[in-house]
Amino acid sequence: MSCPHLSGIAALLKSAHPEWSPAAIKSAIMTTADQLNLDKMPIVDERFLPADIFALGAGHVNPSKADDPGLVYDIQPDDYIPYLCGLGYTDQDVSVIVQRTINCSQVSSIPEAELNYPSFAIILGSTPQTYTMTYTRTVTNVGPANSSYYPAIYEVPGVVLSVEPSRLDFSEVNEKLTYQVTFTRLANSGVSVPYVQGALVWISGKYHVRSPISVKLE
């Protein structure tokens, strides 16, 4: 039932914000989703255990919060071209998708996790080349013109996160600002599970713009 529910909510948001792109609407839904049920308890899975990120996703949709998310992670159609090239699709494949001729050798391809998506799904290895990764995100202010956001990190076991800059200061609506997140795997952390999870939340007053994080430890 999630498909018709979310389709209706997306239509509602498009009606309220006709200028928003599909990516902005998806971002608003994801970053404002609830992590607790109506009893203010953790949402559980089919085993009646607290749901992990693979069962819960971004959370349970909250339409009223999604209508006023504060920040959105926007993606324009052309932003998918370096993403598709980075995934290894051929020039012909990408050209069919975007309906025009594309030469990936002339495109600055990006890694999968570098797409301006409102979540992080990354892989950290145990070698010096793979235990630290840095990714960039750009957020668009759709809340009050003058606002400042501060990052809060919900623990990712065995991984240290650092965010730069440490504050995002907006002076107008639709202003875009970019930040970077560096993920560093801790040596001898004692974490033995293959996946760990957490979240990065940008906070400003009533706004809590939450990006879920999943890290695969190889």
C-alpha positions, 0 to 999 in steps of 0.5 A, a space after each residue: 500500500 505504500 505506492 498509492 499512499 506515496 503517490 497521493 502524497 507526492 501529488 499533494 506536495 506538487 499541488 502545494 509546491 508546483 515549482 518543486 522537481 520530482 527529486 525535491 518532492 522525494 527529498 521532502 518525503 524522505 528527510 521528514 519521515 518519522 522514526 517513531 510510531 504513534 506511541 512514540 516507540 521505535 517502529 518494529 519489523 515483522 519480528 516485532 523487533 526495532 526495524 533497521 534501515 533495510 526494513 524502515 527505509 527513511 521512515 514513516 511518511 509524515 505529509 504535514 512535515 514533508 510540506 514544509 521540510 526546510 531543506 531539500 536535496 534537489 536533482 535536475 535531469 542532467 545531473 543523472 548523466 554523470 551518475 549513469 556514466 559512473 555506473 558503467 552504462 555505455 554511451 548508447 545506454 545513456 543516450 537511450 535513457 536521456 533521449 540525446 547523444 551522450 559521450 561518457 568520455 566527455 562527461 565528468 563521471 561521479 561515483 554512485 554515492 556522489 549523486 545528490 540524494 537525501 541519504 548515504 549508502 557507502 562501502 568502507 574497506 580496511 585498506 588505506 585507500 578504502 577506509 576513508 571516503 568523502 562525499 558532497 551534497 548540496 541542499 536548497 533552502 525552501 524554509 525561512 529566508 534567513 536561517 542557520 542549520 547545524 549538523 547532528 550525527 546519530 552514531 554509526 558504529 565503527 565509523 567516524 563522521 566529520 562534516 564541513 562546514 559545521 554550519 549552513 547559513 542561508 540568507 534567501 529562499 531557494 539558496 543552495 549551499 554545499 557541504 561534505 561528509 567524510 566517513 572514516 572506518 575505525 580500526 579495532 572498533 570491535 564491530 563484527 557485523 557487515 552493515 552499520 547504520 545511523 543518520 545525519 540531521 541538519 537542525 534549525 529550530 523546528 526543522 530536522 532534515 534527516 539523511 539516513 546512512 548505511 555503511 557496508 564494512 568490507 
